[in-house]
Amino acid sequence: MSLAGVSVDPTENNRAMVDKLLLPFPLLSDSEGRVIKEWGVWTDGEGGIAKPSIFAIKSDGSIAWEYVGGDYADRPTDDELFNSLRGGD
């Protein structure tokens, strides 16, 4: 299994965030919001931001699990996230 994050922030900001939080995965930059808009998680509020979202994608490209928050603070609990990756409820 591979893991990566996608952010609308510039590459330099993402690199600093990975270093600051010691993230064990890459944080990719989608500064124009192409992927984020295509996946339906872009909001025009606050000048255009992405909703906090997590997509677990199978090797065949299908989505195994997704979570799209209602606002910037709406995120799954750790248990929800880890259970989904394990294939639990």
PyMOL commands that set and color helices and strands:
alter all, ss='L'
color gray80, all
select helices_A, chain A and resi 11-21+34-38+45-47+78-86
alter helices_A, ss='H'
color red, helices_A
select strands_A, chain A and resi 5-7+27-29+42-43+49-50+53-57+63-68
alter strands_A, ss='S'
color yellow, strands_A
deselect
rebuild
show_as cartoon
